[in-house]
Amino acid sequence: MHKQSLFFYEKYFNEITKNKKVLSKSFKIDAKDKLLLKELVKNSRVDCVSLSKKVNLTAPAVAQRIKLLESSGIIQKYSLFIDISKLNLFQYSVFIENKYLEERLKLISALSSHKSVSFIAEYTGNPLIEFGIFVNDPYEFRKVLQGIEEVFPNNQIIEVSMFQKEFVSIGAPDCVFD
């Protein structure tokens, strides 16, 4: 099970990752908000008129609720799935074992700021960290891994796999919105 996942897909286009908004403690979502989120997870490009029919609100009310969900930090960003092979990039997924908490936090921080790291996933009750690296060729991938191993020698790479296309979102399951 994922404990925490961070995504940096904007790095494919040399964009800087912006800081996430802090969730307002006074904001409480209701059943309509959950229904909106459930529909937006399926298709974040759906228009407010279509959403209004599904949640039984007016289109302006839907737009207002979405803005509130965004400003409160519940909706942090919208994403799309890109066939990175069409950008002439290779994407690798790396599983690395890290048992030392202090070094783990430094590793996650270093990976988050690395220009080629597209995602980081931590797993509950497990010393594994999974991260994605996008590169122009396998030689560049090797250089990136060697650089990580030099700075963090107490880690052990467990598995490496290459993938070209994402098929499904790692979004929240439907039961979250019930």
PyMOL CGO cylinders between C-alpha atoms (Angstrom):
from pymol import cmd
from pymol.cgo import CYLINDER

trace = [
    CYLINDER, 0.00, 0.00, 0.00, 1.21, 3.47, -0.82, 0.3, 1, 1, 1, 1, 1, 1,
    CYLINDER, 1.21, 3.47, -0.82, 1.98, 5.53, 2.25, 0.3, 1, 1, 1, 1, 1, 1,
    CYLINDER, 1.98, 5.53, 2.25, 2.76, 8.65, 0.27, 0.3, 1, 1, 1, 1, 1, 1,
    CYLINDER, 2.76, 8.65, 0.27, 3.20, 9.42, -3.42, 0.3, 1, 1, 1, 1, 1, 1,
    CYLINDER, 3.20, 9.42, -3.42, 4.67, 12.52, -5.00, 0.3, 1, 1, 1, 1, 1, 1,
    CYLINDER, 4.67, 12.52, -5.00, 4.40, 13.25, -8.71, 0.3, 1, 1, 1, 1, 1, 1,
    CYLINDER, 4.40, 13.25, -8.71, 6.54, 15.67, -10.71, 0.3, 1, 1, 1, 1, 1, 1,
    CYLINDER, 6.54, 15.67, -10.71, 5.36, 15.13, -14.27, 0.3, 1, 1, 1, 1, 1, 1,
    CYLINDER, 5.36, 15.13, -14.27, 5.78, 18.81, -15.10, 0.3, 1, 1, 1, 1, 1, 1,
    CYLINDER, 5.78, 18.81, -15.10, 9.54, 18.11, -15.10, 0.3, 1, 1, 1, 1, 1, 1,
    CYLINDER, 9.54, 18.11, -15.10, 9.10, 16.41, -18.49, 0.3, 1, 1, 1, 1, 1, 1,
    CYLINDER, 9.10, 16.41, -18.49, 8.80, 19.95, -19.83, 0.3, 1, 1, 1, 1, 1, 1,
    CYLINDER, 8.80, 19.95, -19.83, 11.43, 21.60, -17.59, 0.3, 1, 1, 1, 1, 1, 1,
    CYLINDER, 11.43, 21.60, -17.59, 8.77, 23.18, -15.38, 0.3, 1, 1, 1, 1, 1, 1,
    CYLINDER, 8.77, 23.18, -15.38, 9.48, 23.97, -11.75, 0.3, 1, 1, 1, 1, 1, 1,
    CYLINDER, 9.48, 23.97, -11.75, 7.38, 22.09, -9.21, 0.3, 1, 1, 1, 1, 1, 1,
    CYLINDER, 7.38, 22.09, -9.21, 5.34, 24.51, -7.13, 0.3, 1, 1, 1, 1, 1, 1,
    CYLINDER, 5.34, 24.51, -7.13, 4.82, 24.11, -3.40, 0.3, 1, 1, 1, 1, 1, 1,
    CYLINDER, 4.82, 24.11, -3.40, 1.59, 22.44, -2.40, 0.3, 1, 1, 1, 1, 1, 1,
    CYLINDER, 1.59, 22.44, -2.40, -1.08, 24.49, -0.72, 0.3, 1, 1, 1, 1, 1, 1,
    CYLINDER, -1.08, 24.49, -0.72, -1.77, 23.92, 2.95, 0.3, 1, 1, 1, 1, 1, 1,
    CYLINDER, -1.77, 23.92, 2.95, -5.18, 22.48, 3.74, 0.3, 1, 1, 1, 1, 1, 1,
    CYLINDER, -5.18, 22.48, 3.74, -7.41, 24.84, 5.69, 0.3, 1, 1, 1, 1, 1, 1,
    CYLINDER, -7.41, 24.84, 5.69, -8.42, 23.19, 8.96, 0.3, 1, 1, 1, 1, 1, 1,
    CYLINDER, -8.42, 23.19, 8.96, -11.79, 24.97, 8.97, 0.3, 1, 1, 1, 1, 1, 1,
    CYLINDER, -11.79, 24.97, 8.97, -12.88, 23.59, 5.57, 0.3, 1, 1, 1, 1, 1, 1,
    CYLINDER, -12.88, 23.59, 5.57, -15.02, 20.47, 5.72, 0.3, 1, 1, 1, 1, 1, 1,
    CYLINDER, -15.02, 20.47, 5.72, -16.12, 18.65, 2.62, 0.3, 1, 1, 1, 1, 1, 1,
    CYLINDER, -16.12, 18.65, 2.62, -19.65, 17.31, 2.32, 0.3, 1, 1, 1, 1, 1, 1,
    CYLINDER, -19.65, 17.31, 2.32, -21.31, 14.61, 0.22, 0.3, 1, 1, 1, 1, 1, 1,
    CYLINDER, -21.31, 14.61, 0.22, -21.62, 16.92, -2.81, 0.3, 1, 1, 1, 1, 1, 1,
    CYLINDER, -21.62, 16.92, -2.81, -17.90, 17.72, -2.66, 0.3, 1, 1, 1, 1, 1, 1,
    CYLINDER, -17.90, 17.72, -2.66, -17.08, 14.03, -2.47, 0.3, 1, 1, 1, 1, 1, 1,
    CYLINDER, -17.08, 14.03, -2.47, -19.29, 13.35, -5.47, 0.3, 1, 1, 1, 1, 1, 1,
    CYLINDER, -19.29, 13.35, -5.47, -17.56, 16.16, -7.39, 0.3, 1, 1, 1, 1, 1, 1,
    CYLINDER, -17.56, 16.16, -7.39, -14.15, 14.71, -6.52, 0.3, 1, 1, 1, 1, 1, 1,
    CYLINDER, -14.15, 14.71, -6.52, -15.26, 11.24, -7.58, 0.3, 1, 1, 1, 1, 1, 1,
    CYLINDER, -15.26, 11.24, -7.58, -16.33, 12.60, -10.98, 0.3, 1, 1, 1, 1, 1, 1,
    CYLINDER, -16.33, 12.60, -10.98, -13.19, 14.72, -11.39, 0.3, 1, 1, 1, 1, 1, 1,
    CYLINDER, -13.19, 14.72, -11.39, -10.99, 11.68, -10.69, 0.3, 1, 1, 1, 1, 1, 1,
    CYLINDER, -10.99, 11.68, -10.69, -12.66, 9.95, -13.64, 0.3, 1, 1, 1, 1, 1, 1,
    CYLINDER, -12.66, 9.95, -13.64, -12.23, 12.95, -15.93, 0.3, 1, 1, 1, 1, 1, 1,
    CYLINDER, -12.23, 12.95, -15.93, -10.71, 16.20, -14.68, 0.3, 1, 1, 1, 1, 1, 1,
    CYLINDER, -10.71, 16.20, -14.68, -11.61, 17.96, -17.93, 0.3, 1, 1, 1, 1, 1, 1,
    CYLINDER, -11.61, 17.96, -17.93, -15.36, 17.50, -17.55, 0.3, 1, 1, 1, 1, 1, 1,
    CYLINDER, -15.36, 17.50, -17.55, -17.25, 20.78, -17.80, 0.3, 1, 1, 1, 1, 1, 1,
    CYLINDER, -17.25, 20.78, -17.80, -19.28, 22.31, -14.96, 0.3, 1, 1, 1, 1, 1, 1,
    CYLINDER, -19.28, 22.31, -14.96, -22.60, 21.85, -16.81, 0.3, 1, 1, 1, 1, 1, 1,
    CYLINDER, -22.60, 21.85, -16.81, -22.07, 18.09, -17.08, 0.3, 1, 1, 1, 1, 1, 1,
    CYLINDER, -22.07, 18.09, -17.08, -20.94, 17.93, -13.46, 0.3, 1, 1, 1, 1, 1, 1,
    CYLINDER, -20.94, 17.93, -13.46, -23.95, 19.94, -12.33, 0.3, 1, 1, 1, 1, 1, 1,
    CYLINDER, -23.95, 19.94, -12.33, -26.30, 17.28, -13.71, 0.3, 1, 1, 1, 1, 1, 1,
    CYLINDER, -26.30, 17.28, -13.71, -24.47, 14.52, -11.83, 0.3, 1, 1, 1, 1, 1, 1,
    CYLINDER, -24.47, 14.52, -11.83, -24.35, 16.30, -8.46, 0.3, 1, 1, 1, 1, 1, 1,
    CYLINDER, -24.35, 16.30, -8.46, -27.68, 18.14, -8.65, 0.3, 1, 1, 1, 1, 1, 1,
    CYLINDER, -27.68, 18.14, -8.65, -26.23, 21.66, -8.35, 0.3, 1, 1, 1, 1, 1, 1,
    CYLINDER, -26.23, 21.66, -8.35, -26.11, 24.60, -10.72, 0.3, 1, 1, 1, 1, 1, 1,
    CYLINDER, -26.11, 24.60, -10.72, -23.04, 25.00, -12.94, 0.3, 1, 1, 1, 1, 1, 1,
    CYLINDER, -23.04, 25.00, -12.94, -21.92, 28.18, -11.09, 0.3, 1, 1, 1, 1, 1, 1,
    CYLINDER, -21.92, 28.18, -11.09, -22.25, 26.35, -7.76, 0.3, 1, 1, 1, 1, 1, 1,
    CYLINDER, -22.25, 26.35, -7.76, -20.10, 23.51, -9.12, 0.3, 1, 1, 1, 1, 1, 1,
    CYLINDER, -20.10, 23.51, -9.12, -17.45, 25.97, -10.33, 0.3, 1, 1, 1, 1, 1, 1,
    CYLINDER, -17.45, 25.97, -10.33, -17.45, 27.69, -6.94, 0.3, 1, 1, 1, 1, 1, 1,
    CYLINDER, -17.45, 27.69, -6.94, -17.06, 24.39, -5.08, 0.3, 1, 1, 1, 1, 1, 1,
    CYLINDER, -17.06, 24.39, -5.08, -14.18, 23.34, -7.35, 0.3, 1, 1, 1, 1, 1, 1,
    CYLINDER, -14.18, 23.34, -7.35, -12.40, 26.65, -6.70, 0.3, 1, 1, 1, 1, 1, 1,
    CYLINDER, -12.40, 26.65, -6.70, -12.88, 26.13, -2.96, 0.3, 1, 1, 1, 1, 1, 1,
    CYLINDER, -12.88, 26.13, -2.96, -11.51, 22.57, -3.20, 0.3, 1, 1, 1, 1, 1, 1,
    CYLINDER, -11.51, 22.57, -3.20, -8.50, 23.93, -5.08, 0.3, 1, 1, 1, 1, 1, 1,
    CYLINDER, -8.50, 23.93, -5.08, -7.85, 26.86, -2.73, 0.3, 1, 1, 1, 1, 1, 1,
    CYLINDER, -7.85, 26.86, -2.73, -8.15, 24.63, 0.34, 0.3, 1, 1, 1, 1, 1, 1,
    CYLINDER, -8.15, 24.63, 0.34, -5.51, 22.26, -1.04, 0.3, 1, 1, 1, 1, 1, 1,
    CYLINDER, -5.51, 22.26, -1.04, -7.80, 19.24, -1.42, 0.3, 1, 1, 1, 1, 1, 1,
    CYLINDER, -7.80, 19.24, -1.42, -7.36, 19.44, -5.20, 0.3, 1, 1, 1, 1, 1, 1,
    CYLINDER, -7.36, 19.44, -5.20, -3.63, 20.03, -5.56, 0.3, 1, 1, 1, 1, 1, 1,
    CYLINDER, -3.63, 20.03, -5.56, -3.24, 19.76, -9.32, 0.3, 1, 1, 1, 1, 1, 1,
    CYLINDER, -3.24, 19.76, -9.32, -4.68, 18.20, -12.43, 0.3, 1, 1, 1, 1, 1, 1,
    CYLINDER, -4.68, 18.20, -12.43, -2.73, 15.77, -14.55, 0.3, 1, 1, 1, 1, 1, 1,
    CYLINDER, -2.73, 15.77, -14.55, -2.80, 13.88, -17.78, 0.3, 1, 1, 1, 1, 1, 1,
    CYLINDER, -2.80, 13.88, -17.78, -1.08, 10.79, -19.03, 0.3, 1, 1, 1, 1, 1, 1,
    CYLINDER, -1.08, 10.79, -19.03, 1.62, 11.31, -21.60, 0.3, 1, 1, 1, 1, 1, 1,
    CYLINDER, 1.62, 11.31, -21.60, 3.16, 8.78, -23.93, 0.3, 1, 1, 1, 1, 1, 1,
    CYLINDER, 3.16, 8.78, -23.93, 6.72, 9.82, -23.11, 0.3, 1, 1, 1, 1, 1, 1,
    CYLINDER, 6.72, 9.82, -23.11, 8.14, 7.75, -25.95, 0.3, 1, 1, 1, 1, 1, 1,
    CYLINDER, 8.14, 7.75, -25.95, 6.68, 10.39, -28.27, 0.3, 1, 1, 1, 1, 1, 1,
    CYLINDER, 6.68, 10.39, -28.27, 8.84, 12.93, -26.42, 0.3, 1, 1, 1, 1, 1, 1,
    CYLINDER, 8.84, 12.93, -26.42, 11.86, 10.69, -27.10, 0.3, 1, 1, 1, 1, 1, 1,
    CYLINDER, 11.86, 10.69, -27.10, 12.25, 9.87, -23.40, 0.3, 1, 1, 1, 1, 1, 1,
    CYLINDER, 12.25, 9.87, -23.40, 12.69, 6.62, -21.52, 0.3, 1, 1, 1, 1, 1, 1,
    CYLINDER, 12.69, 6.62, -21.52, 11.01, 6.12, -18.13, 0.3, 1, 1, 1, 1, 1, 1,
    CYLINDER, 11.01, 6.12, -18.13, 12.45, 3.74, -15.55, 0.3, 1, 1, 1, 1, 1, 1,
    CYLINDER, 12.45, 3.74, -15.55, 10.94, 2.71, -12.25, 0.3, 1, 1, 1, 1, 1, 1,
    CYLINDER, 10.94, 2.71, -12.25, 13.48, 1.98, -9.51, 0.3, 1, 1, 1, 1, 1, 1,
    CYLINDER, 13.48, 1.98, -9.51, 12.86, 0.23, -6.20, 0.3, 1, 1, 1, 1, 1, 1,
    CYLINDER, 12.86, 0.23, -6.20, 15.46, 1.10, -3.60, 0.3, 1, 1, 1, 1, 1, 1,
    CYLINDER, 15.46, 1.10, -3.60, 15.69, -0.28, -0.07, 0.3, 1, 1, 1, 1, 1, 1,
    CYLINDER, 15.69, -0.28, -0.07, 16.44, 2.27, 2.62, 0.3, 1, 1, 1, 1, 1, 1,
    CYLINDER, 16.44, 2.27, 2.62, 16.29, 1.26, 6.29, 0.3, 1, 1, 1, 1, 1, 1,
    CYLINDER, 16.29, 1.26, 6.29, 17.65, 4.41, 7.91, 0.3, 1, 1, 1, 1, 1, 1,
    CYLINDER, 17.65, 4.41, 7.91, 14.95, 7.01, 8.63, 0.3, 1, 1, 1, 1, 1, 1,
    CYLINDER, 14.95, 7.01, 8.63, 17.24, 10.06, 8.70, 0.3, 1, 1, 1, 1, 1, 1,
    CYLINDER, 17.24, 10.06, 8.70, 18.90, 9.08, 5.43, 0.3, 1, 1, 1, 1, 1, 1,
    CYLINDER, 18.90, 9.08, 5.43, 15.51, 8.15, 3.97, 0.3, 1, 1, 1, 1, 1, 1,
    CYLINDER, 15.51, 8.15, 3.97, 14.23, 11.69, 4.45, 0.3, 1, 1, 1, 1, 1, 1,
    CYLINDER, 14.23, 11.69, 4.45, 17.38, 13.12, 2.82, 0.3, 1, 1, 1, 1, 1, 1,
    CYLINDER, 17.38, 13.12, 2.82, 17.02, 10.65, -0.07, 0.3, 1, 1, 1, 1, 1, 1,
    CYLINDER, 17.02, 10.65, -0.07, 13.38, 11.64, -0.65, 0.3, 1, 1, 1, 1, 1, 1,
    CYLINDER, 13.38, 11.64, -0.65, 14.32, 15.32, -0.54, 0.3, 1, 1, 1, 1, 1, 1,
    CYLINDER, 14.32, 15.32, -0.54, 17.18, 14.77, -3.01, 0.3, 1, 1, 1, 1, 1, 1,
    CYLINDER, 17.18, 14.77, -3.01, 14.97, 12.73, -5.35, 0.3, 1, 1, 1, 1, 1, 1,
    CYLINDER, 14.97, 12.73, -5.35, 12.19, 15.36, -5.18, 0.3, 1, 1, 1, 1, 1, 1,
    CYLINDER, 12.19, 15.36, -5.18, 14.54, 18.06, -6.38, 0.3, 1, 1, 1, 1, 1, 1,
    CYLINDER, 14.54, 18.06, -6.38, 16.29, 15.93, -9.01, 0.3, 1, 1, 1, 1, 1, 1,
    CYLINDER, 16.29, 15.93, -9.01, 15.50, 17.17, -12.51, 0.3, 1, 1, 1, 1, 1, 1,
    CYLINDER, 15.50, 17.17, -12.51, 14.83, 13.66, -13.88, 0.3, 1, 1, 1, 1, 1, 1,
    CYLINDER, 14.83, 13.66, -13.88, 12.69, 12.18, -11.09, 0.3, 1, 1, 1, 1, 1, 1,
    CYLINDER, 12.69, 12.18, -11.09, 9.03, 12.06, -12.10, 0.3, 1, 1, 1, 1, 1, 1,
    CYLINDER, 9.03, 12.06, -12.10, 7.49, 10.37, -9.04, 0.3, 1, 1, 1, 1, 1, 1,
    CYLINDER, 7.49, 10.37, -9.04, 8.31, 8.97, -5.62, 0.3, 1, 1, 1, 1, 1, 1,
    CYLINDER, 8.31, 8.97, -5.62, 6.24, 6.38, -3.78, 0.3, 1, 1, 1, 1, 1, 1,
    CYLINDER, 6.24, 6.38, -3.78, 6.69, 5.19, -0.22, 0.3, 1, 1, 1, 1, 1, 1,
    CYLINDER, 6.69, 5.19, -0.22, 5.05, 2.03, 1.03, 0.3, 1, 1, 1, 1, 1, 1,
    CYLINDER, 5.05, 2.03, 1.03, 3.41, 1.39, 4.40, 0.3, 1, 1, 1, 1, 1, 1,
    CYLINDER, 3.41, 1.39, 4.40, 5.48, -0.78, 6.73, 0.3, 1, 1, 1, 1, 1, 1,
    CYLINDER, 5.48, -0.78, 6.73, 8.20, -1.25, 4.14, 0.3, 1, 1, 1, 1, 1, 1,
    CYLINDER, 8.20, -1.25, 4.14, 11.70, 0.21, 3.75, 0.3, 1, 1, 1, 1, 1, 1,
    CYLINDER, 11.70, 0.21, 3.75, 11.24, 0.42, -0.03, 0.3, 1, 1, 1, 1, 1, 1,
    CYLINDER, 11.24, 0.42, -0.03, 11.04, 3.63, -1.97, 0.3, 1, 1, 1, 1, 1, 1,
    CYLINDER, 11.04, 3.63, -1.97, 9.95, 3.56, -5.60, 0.3, 1, 1, 1, 1, 1, 1,
    CYLINDER, 9.95, 3.56, -5.60, 10.84, 6.40, -7.90, 0.3, 1, 1, 1, 1, 1, 1,
    CYLINDER, 10.84, 6.40, -7.90, 10.59, 7.13, -11.58, 0.3, 1, 1, 1, 1, 1, 1,
    CYLINDER, 10.59, 7.13, -11.58, 13.40, 8.54, -13.67, 0.3, 1, 1, 1, 1, 1, 1,
    CYLINDER, 13.40, 8.54, -13.67, 12.98, 9.86, -17.20, 0.3, 1, 1, 1, 1, 1, 1,
    CYLINDER, 12.98, 9.86, -17.20, 16.05, 10.12, -19.40, 0.3, 1, 1, 1, 1, 1, 1,
    CYLINDER, 16.05, 10.12, -19.40, 17.07, 10.51, -23.03, 0.3, 1, 1, 1, 1, 1, 1,
    CYLINDER, 17.07, 10.51, -23.03, 18.91, 7.19, -23.19, 0.3, 1, 1, 1, 1, 1, 1,
    CYLINDER, 18.91, 7.19, -23.19, 20.00, 4.23, -21.01, 0.3, 1, 1, 1, 1, 1, 1,
    CYLINDER, 20.00, 4.23, -21.01, 23.48, 5.70, -20.53, 0.3, 1, 1, 1, 1, 1, 1,
    CYLINDER, 23.48, 5.70, -20.53, 22.01, 8.78, -18.90, 0.3, 1, 1, 1, 1, 1, 1,
    CYLINDER, 22.01, 8.78, -18.90, 19.94, 6.50, -16.66, 0.3, 1, 1, 1, 1, 1, 1,
    CYLINDER, 19.94, 6.50, -16.66, 23.10, 4.71, -15.54, 0.3, 1, 1, 1, 1, 1, 1,
    CYLINDER, 23.10, 4.71, -15.54, 24.79, 8.06, -14.71, 0.3, 1, 1, 1, 1, 1, 1,
    CYLINDER, 24.79, 8.06, -14.71, 21.79, 9.17, -12.64, 0.3, 1, 1, 1, 1, 1, 1,
    CYLINDER, 21.79, 9.17, -12.64, 21.79, 5.90, -10.67, 0.3, 1, 1, 1, 1, 1, 1,
    CYLINDER, 21.79, 5.90, -10.67, 25.54, 6.10, -10.09, 0.3, 1, 1, 1, 1, 1, 1,
    CYLINDER, 25.54, 6.10, -10.09, 25.14, 9.64, -8.78, 0.3, 1, 1, 1, 1, 1, 1,
    CYLINDER, 25.14, 9.64, -8.78, 22.42, 8.53, -6.35, 0.3, 1, 1, 1, 1, 1, 1,
    CYLINDER, 22.42, 8.53, -6.35, 24.55, 5.58, -5.19, 0.3, 1, 1, 1, 1, 1, 1,
    CYLINDER, 24.55, 5.58, -5.19, 27.56, 7.85, -4.55, 0.3, 1, 1, 1, 1, 1, 1,
    CYLINDER, 27.56, 7.85, -4.55, 25.58, 10.22, -2.33, 0.3, 1, 1, 1, 1, 1, 1,
    CYLINDER, 25.58, 10.22, -2.33, 23.51, 7.48, -0.62, 0.3, 1, 1, 1, 1, 1, 1,
    CYLINDER, 23.51, 7.48, -0.62, 25.76, 4.39, -0.34, 0.3, 1, 1, 1, 1, 1, 1,
    CYLINDER, 25.76, 4.39, -0.34, 23.63, 2.67, 2.35, 0.3, 1, 1, 1, 1, 1, 1,
    CYLINDER, 23.63, 2.67, 2.35, 20.80, 2.03, -0.10, 0.3, 1, 1, 1, 1, 1, 1,
    CYLINDER, 20.80, 2.03, -0.10, 20.31, -1.07, -2.15, 0.3, 1, 1, 1, 1, 1, 1,
    CYLINDER, 20.31, -1.07, -2.15, 18.61, -1.05, -5.54, 0.3, 1, 1, 1, 1, 1, 1,
    CYLINDER, 18.61, -1.05, -5.54, 16.22, -4.00, -5.54, 0.3, 1, 1, 1, 1, 1, 1,
    CYLINDER, 16.22, -4.00, -5.54, 14.53, -3.76, -8.93, 0.3, 1, 1, 1, 1, 1, 1,
    CYLINDER, 14.53, -3.76, -8.93, 14.61, -1.64, -12.07, 0.3, 1, 1, 1, 1, 1, 1,
    CYLINDER, 14.61, -1.64, -12.07, 12.01, -1.72, -14.82, 0.3, 1, 1, 1, 1, 1, 1,
    CYLINDER, 12.01, -1.72, -14.82, 11.40, 0.37, -17.89, 0.3, 1, 1, 1, 1, 1, 1,
    CYLINDER, 11.40, 0.37, -17.89, 7.97, 1.50, -19.00, 0.3, 1, 1, 1, 1, 1, 1,
    CYLINDER, 7.97, 1.50, -19.00, 6.78, 3.62, -21.87, 0.3, 1, 1, 1, 1, 1, 1,
    CYLINDER, 6.78, 3.62, -21.87, 3.14, 4.32, -21.15, 0.3, 1, 1, 1, 1, 1, 1,
    CYLINDER, 3.14, 4.32, -21.15, 0.91, 4.70, -18.12, 0.3, 1, 1, 1, 1, 1, 1,
    CYLINDER, 0.91, 4.70, -18.12, -2.42, 2.94, -18.30, 0.3, 1, 1, 1, 1, 1, 1,
    CYLINDER, -2.42, 2.94, -18.30, -4.26, 3.93, -15.13, 0.3, 1, 1, 1, 1, 1, 1,
    CYLINDER, -4.26, 3.93, -15.13, -4.08, 6.62, -12.52, 0.3, 1, 1, 1, 1, 1, 1,
    CYLINDER, -4.08, 6.62, -12.52, -2.80, 5.84, -9.06, 0.3, 1, 1, 1, 1, 1, 1,
    CYLINDER, -2.80, 5.84, -9.06, -5.69, 7.87, -7.74, 0.3, 1, 1, 1, 1, 1, 1,
    CYLINDER, -5.69, 7.87, -7.74, -7.87, 7.22, -4.75, 0.3, 1, 1, 1, 1, 1, 1,
    CYLINDER, -7.87, 7.22, -4.75, -10.30, 4.29, -4.99, 0.3, 1, 1, 1, 1, 1, 1,
    CYLINDER, -10.30, 4.29, -4.99, -14.05, 4.97, -5.19, 0.3, 1, 1, 1, 1, 1, 1,
    CYLINDER, -14.05, 4.97, -5.19, -14.61, 4.04, -1.53, 0.3, 1, 1, 1, 1, 1, 1,
    CYLINDER, -14.61, 4.04, -1.53, -12.78, 7.25, -0.50, 0.3, 1, 1, 1, 1, 1, 1,
    CYLINDER, -12.78, 7.25, -0.50, -15.65, 9.28, -1.91, 0.3, 1, 1, 1, 1, 1, 1,
    CYLINDER, -15.65, 9.28, -1.91, -18.46, 7.28, -0.29, 0.3, 1, 1, 1, 1, 1, 1,
]
cmd.load_cgo(trace, "trace")
